[in-house]
Amino acid sequence: MMLGTRRAASGWIGRWGAGVAVAGGLFLAMASPALALEPPQVGAMTAQSVRPDGVGGAFVAGAAGNGALWSNAGGLAAVHLYALEATYGRATEAGPSAWGVSIVDSKTNPAFAGGVSYSRGSVGDDTTAKQDDYASQQIRLGLGLPLVEGALTLGVTGSYTTLTTPKVSDDQPGSDLSSISVDAGLHGVLGKVVLIGLTGRNLAESESLGLKREVAAGLGLMFGPLLVSGAWEGRPEQGTDGVMASGYAAGLEFTVETVPLRVGFRQEPVGGGQTITGGIGWRSRESGLDLAFEQPLEKGAVSNISVSMSVYL
């Protein structure tokens, strides 16, 4: 589990001000090439934390730091850190691309943790000078509270998501869609070995953006440098005959000194699509790098690659 440095806090406002300044610089340094694709889901155009991708998304129980903003808000206050993360991901062929930045602070004030992220994604045609066919933006805010110090934490995130669709014809003009949603979760640690997680995502559904309600539960086991994790995900009323659609994920993370190695597998709740994943990273007390690769097993499916850089203050 990623741990932050333990320098003395210089004030909540000062830390977040410095983080926003660095984030602004990272915004200007990153760009997303546009690619042609059929109408995408908003989730495919959202830049999330890279570490969960490497373990197949089995991060409900191991959620901590920036990854908790999407995987399980209960993990925001699970460890004490202040981290700024910049992420970029894209399909290796025709597909969506996305970039984003996030800040999580559970260190300045031990009574609570806060987080914020911004992501922008697009799908377009890089062979013409046209605007991106589709563009999505998301702003996410998170709050975490320790219920039992070192054992149980509660978290909630709120998100505002927009989707811009292209003009097809005079009869089918483009549109600007938006939605507000909420996630909530719990994260627990038993005896410093067993990790548990429970979360609900998209509790306020959006049919127009395809944001469907999800529930997920996870279990993790820590054996020194090895983290073994598994997760179950359910989507109410999206299965056969309107029942619960279920999927699962499993992953391993083994850290060799400062280098975490990751491998994972997941099966999607809807459609049953299967994906194998892998990842590698590097950690110091001041910074970190992560790389993840996802390969769907369906014939002709396009793989995805994502990378992130983290700074710990």
C-alpha positions in Angstrom: 0.0 0.0 0.0 1.4 3.4 -1.0 2.6 5.4 2.0 3.2 9.2 2.1 6.2 11.0 3.6 5.9 12.3 7.1 7.1 15.8 6.9 5.5 18.4 9.2 2.4 20.0 7.7 2.7 23.6 6.8 -1.0 24.3 6.7 -3.9 22.9 4.7 -4.4 25.9 2.5 -0.7 26.2 1.7 -0.4 22.5 0.6 -3.5 22.6 -1.6 -2.4 25.9 -3.1 1.0 24.4 -4.1 -0.7 21.3 -5.4 -3.0 23.3 -7.6 -0.1 25.3 -9.0 1.8 22.1 -9.9 -1.4 20.7 -11.4 -1.8 23.7 -13.6 1.7 23.2 -15.0 0.9 19.5 -15.7 -2.3 20.5 -17.5 -0.3 22.5 -20.0 2.2 19.8 -20.5 -0.2 17.0 -21.5 -2.3 16.5 -24.7 -4.6 13.8 -26.0 -4.5 12.7 -29.7 -8.0 12.2 -31.2 -9.0 8.9 -32.7 -12.0 7.5 -34.6 -14.5 5.2 -32.8 -18.1 4.4 -32.4 -20.0 6.3 -29.7 -18.0 5.6 -26.5 -19.1 5.3 -22.9 -18.1 8.1 -20.6 -16.1 5.7 -18.3 -13.8 4.9 -21.2 -12.9 8.6 -21.5 -12.2 9.2 -17.8 -8.5 9.2 -16.7 -8.4 7.3 -13.4 -5.5 6.2 -11.2 -3.2 3.7 -12.9 -2.4 1.4 -10.0 -5.9 -0.3 -9.9 -5.6 -0.9 -13.7 -2.5 -3.1 -13.2 -4.4 -5.5 -10.8 -7.5 -5.8 -13.0 -9.5 -3.3 -11.1 -9.4 -5.5 -7.9 -8.8 -2.4 -5.8 -11.9 -2.1 -3.6 -10.2 -3.5 -0.5 -6.7 -2.1 -1.3 -8.0 1.3 -2.2 -5.8 4.1 -0.8 -4.6 7.5 -2.0 -5.6 8.8 -5.4 -7.0 5.5 -6.6 -9.6 5.6 -3.9 -11.4 8.5 -5.6 -12.7 6.0 -8.2 -12.3 2.5 -6.7 -13.6 3.0 -3.2 -14.1 6.4 -1.5 -13.7 4.6 1.9 -9.9 4.4 1.2 -9.3 8.1 1.1 -8.5 8.2 4.8 -7.0 4.7 4.9 -3.3 5.9 5.0 -1.7 9.3 5.8 -0.4 10.9 2.7 -0.5 14.0 0.5 -0.2 13.1 -3.1 -0.5 14.8 -6.5 -1.0 12.5 -9.5 -1.1 13.2 -13.2 -2.5 10.4 -15.5 -2.6 9.8 -19.2 -4.2 6.8 -20.9 -5.2 5.7 -24.5 -6.1 2.8 -26.6 -3.2 1.4 -28.6 -5.2 1.7 -31.9 -8.6 3.4 -32.6 -10.1 4.3 -29.3 -10.6 6.9 -26.6 -7.8 8.8 -24.9 -7.9 10.7 -21.6 -5.7 12.7 -19.2 -6.3 14.0 -15.7 -4.8 15.2 -12.5 -5.8 14.5 -8.9 -4.8 15.6 -5.4 -5.5 13.6 -2.2 -4.6 14.9 1.3 -5.2 12.7 4.3 -2.1 13.9 6.1 -2.5 17.6 6.9 -5.5 17.1 9.2 -5.8 13.5 10.6 -9.5 14.2 11.4 -10.5 13.9 7.7 -9.2 13.4 4.2 -10.0 15.4 1.1 -9.5 14.8 -2.6 -10.2 16.4 -6.0 -9.7 15.3 -9.6 -10.2 16.7 -13.1 -10.3 14.5 -16.2 -10.8 15.2 -19.9 -11.2 12.5 -22.5 -11.9 12.5 -26.2 -12.6 10.3 -29.3 -12.1 11.8 -32.7 -10.5 11.4 -36.1 -6.8 12.2 -36.4 -6.9 12.0 -40.2 -8.9 15.3 -40.5 -8.9 18.7 -39.0 -12.4 18.2 -37.5 -13.1 18.8 -33.9 -13.1 15.8 -31.6 -16.2 13.7 -32.3 -16.8 13.1 -28.6 -15.5 14.9 -25.6 -16.0 14.3 -21.9 -15.0 16.1 -18.7 -15.3 15.1 -15.1 -14.7 16.9 -11.8 -14.7 14.7 -8.7 -14.6 15.8 -5.1 -14.0 13.4 -2.2 -14.2 13.4 1.6 -12.9 10.6 3.9 -13.4 10.1 7.6 -11.7 7.7 10.0 -14.3 6.0 12.1 -11.9 3.7 14.0 -8.3 4.9 13.7 -6.2 2.5 11.7 -9.1 0.0 11.3 -12.3 1.5 9.6 -12.8 4.5 7.3 -15.8 6.0 5.5 -15.7 8.0 2.3 -17.9 9.7 -0.2 -17.3 11.3 -3.6 -19.4 13.6 -5.7 -18.8 13.9 -9.5 -20.0 16.3 -12.2 -19.6 14.8 -15.7 -20.2 16.3 -19.2 -20.4 14.7 -22.6 -20.3 16.6 -25.9 -21.5 14.6 -28.9 -21.0 15.6 -32.6 -23.4 16.8 -35.2 -24.4 14.0 -37.4 -26.8 15.9 -39.7 -29.2 18.8 -39.7 -31.8 16.5 -38.3 -29.3 15.1 -35.7 -27.4 18.0 -34.2 -24.8 17.5 -31.6 -25.7 17.8 -27.9 -24.2 18.7 -24.6 -25.1 16.3 -21.8 -24.3 16.5 -18.1 -24.9 14.6 -14.9 -24.2 14.7 -11.1 -23.6 11.5 -9.2 -22.4 10.2 -5.8 -20.2 7.3 -4.7 -19.9 6.0 -1.1 -17.7 3.3 0.5 -16.2 1.7 3.6 -12.6 0.5 4.0 -11.4 -1.8 6.8 -8.2 -3.3 8.1 -8.1 -6.4 10.3 -4.8 -7.2 12.1 -2.7 -5.4 9.5 -3.2 -8.4 7.2 -6.8 -8.5 6.0 -8.2 -5.7 4.0 -12.0 -5.3 3.3 -13.9 -2.9 1.2 -17.5 -2.2 0.2 -18.7 0.6 -2.1 -21.6 1.9 -4.1 -20.9 3.8 -7.3 -23.1 6.1 -9.5 -25.8 6.1 -6.7 -27.5 8.8 -8.8 -27.8 7.1 -12.2 -27.7 8.9 -15.6 -29.3 7.1 -18.5 -28.1 9.7 -21.0 -24.4 9.3 -20.0 -24.6 5.5 -19.4 -23.7 5.9 -15.7 -25.3 2.9 -14.1 -25.6 2.1 -10.4 -22.9 -0.4 -9.2 -22.1 -2.2 -5.9 -18.8 -3.8 -5.2 -17.1 -5.7 -2.4 -13.4 -6.6 -2.1 -11.0 -8.7 0.0 -7.3 -8.3 0.2 -4.5 -10.1 2.0 -1.1 -8.6 2.8 1.9 -10.9 3.2 4.9 -8.5 3.6 5.6 -7.2 0.0 2.8 -9.2 -1.5 -0.8 -8.0 -1.8 -3.4 -10.5 -3.0 -6.8 -8.9 -3.9 -10.1 -9.9 -5.2 -13.4 -8.0 -5.9 -16.9 -8.7 -6.9 -19.0 -6.2 -8.8 -22.8 -6.2 -9.3 -25.0 -4.0 -11.4 -28.7 -4.1 -10.3 -31.3 -4.8 -13.0 -28.8 -5.2 -15.8 -28.5 -9.0 -15.9 -30.7 -11.5 -17.7 -34.5 -10.9 -17.0 -33.6 -7.7 -15.1 -31.7 -9.4 -12.3 -28.3 -8.5 -10.9 -25.4 -8.7 -13.4 -22.2 -9.9 -11.7 -18.5 -9.7 -12.5 -15.3 -10.2 -10.7 -11.6 -9.2 -10.6 -8.4 -10.6 -9.1 -4.9 -9.2 -8.8 -1.5 -9.5 -7.3 1.0 -6.8 -6.4 4.5 -7.8 -5.4 7.0 -5.1 -4.4 10.7 -5.7 -5.0 12.4 -2.9 -3.0 11.1 0.2 -4.7 9.5 -1.5 -7.8 5.9 -2.8 -7.5 5.0 -5.5 -10.1 1.3 -6.1 -10.8 -0.9 -8.6 -12.7 -4.6 -9.0 -12.8 -7.7 -10.4 -14.5 -11.3 -9.2 -14.6 -14.6 -10.3 -16.1 -17.1 -7.5 -16.8 -20.6 -7.7 -15.2 -22.4 -6.9 -18.4 -21.5 -8.9 -21.5 -19.0 -11.1 -19.7 -16.0 -9.6 -21.4 -12.6 -10.8 -20.0 -9.4 -8.7 -19.7 -5.9 -9.6 -18.5 -3.8 -6.7 -17.1 -0.3 -6.0 -15.9 1.7 -3.2 -14.5 4.9 -1.9 -13.1 5.9 1.1 -10.9 8.6 2.8 -9.0 8.4 4.5 -5.6 10.6 6.8 -3.6 9.7 9.0 -0.6 9.1 12.0 -2.8 7.6 10.6 -6.1 6.4 7.6 -8.0 5.7 6.3 -11.5 3.2 3.7 -12.7 2.5 2.0 -16.0 -0.5 -0.3 -16.7 -1.5 -2.4 -19.7 -5.0 -3.9 -20.4 -5.7 -6.5 -23.0 -9.3 -7.7 -23.6 -9.5 -11.3 -24.7 -12.2 -10.9 -27.3 -11.0 -11.3 -30.9 -10.1 -8.0 -32.4 -10.4 -6.1 -29.1 -8.1 -3.1 -28.7 -5.7 -2.9 -25.8 -5.2 0.1 -23.5 -2.1 1.6 -21.9 -1.9 4.2 -19.1 0.8 5.9 -17.2 0.9 8.2 -14.2 3.4 10.3 -12.3 2.9 11.1 -8.5 4.5 13.6 -6.2 4.3 13.2 -2.4 4.4 16.3 -0.3 
